[in-house]
Amino acid sequence: YAFRFVVKEPSEFIMDLYDAKMTHSGIMHFIELDDVNKENANDIRKVLNGLVKKLPRKPWKFTLGQRFQYAFLAPEIVTAKRKWRKLGIE
């Protein structure tokens, strides 16, 4: 399933949430952001910072079990922290 959120306020952007089955036993969750620009970047950061604060762990810190399920060097694991940092979230 994919869930699309069309955010209108405080600025406009689209956020898609979906799962991908990376291995026979492991599902990885993804967030995709469309239409990121200078006008809405700060509002997107606020939304994602709020999300990160509510999660039990930071989304780029995979558990040992997840690393074994998805493979230690899977691109999604290796680049996750960099992608979050690029959005200004650490």
N, C-alpha and C positions, 0 to 999 in steps of 0.2 A: 504494500500500500504506500501511497504518497499523499502527504497532507500539504496543501498549499494555503498559506496565509497571505492575504493581500492587506498590507498595513497601509492605512490612509493618514493616520495622525500619530505622532506630530509631523512626520514626513512620509512620503510614499516609497514603499519598497515591497518586494515579494520574497517570502521565505518558504522554501520547500523542505519538508522533513520526510525522510524515507529510510528504509532499512535495505541492506544488501547482504545476501548470503555469500560471504567470502569463502567459506569452506563448508564441508558437509555438516559441521557441528557449530559453526560460529556465524552469528549475525552481527553486522556492524551498522551503527546508526550514523546518518549523514544529515547535515544542514547545508542547503544551497541558498545563496543569496543572489537575487537578480536585481539589476538596475541600481547598483551601488555607485554613488557619485558624490561629489563634494558637498552637495546640499543635504544628503541624508546620511552620510557616513557617521556623524556623531550620534545620531539617533539610533542607528544600527548598533553601534558600540554600546550604548546604554542598554538596549534590549539584551544583547549577548552577555554583557557583564552581569545583568540581573539573572540571566539563566545560569551562568557559571556559579554564581553565589548560592543558588538553590540546589545545585547538584551535590551528591555526596563526595565527589572527587572531581578534579579538573578534567575536562574532556580529552585532553591530550596526554593524560597519565593513564596508560593502559595497565591493567592488572597483569600479573605474571600469567594467569590462566588465559587471558585474552591474547597475550603475546604468543603463547603456544598455539592457541586456536588459529590465529591469523597468520602466523609465521613472523618471526622476530624482525625481519627486514622488509615486511610488506610496505609498499609505498605509503599507504594510508597511515601506518604507525610512524614511519620515519619522518614524514612531512607534517604531521598533525600540529605539533607545537609551533613550527614555523608559520603555518597558515593562520593559527590563532593570533600569534604575535604580529603578523602582518595587519590584522584587523585592529591591533592596539590592545589586545587582551592578554594579560600574563598572570 
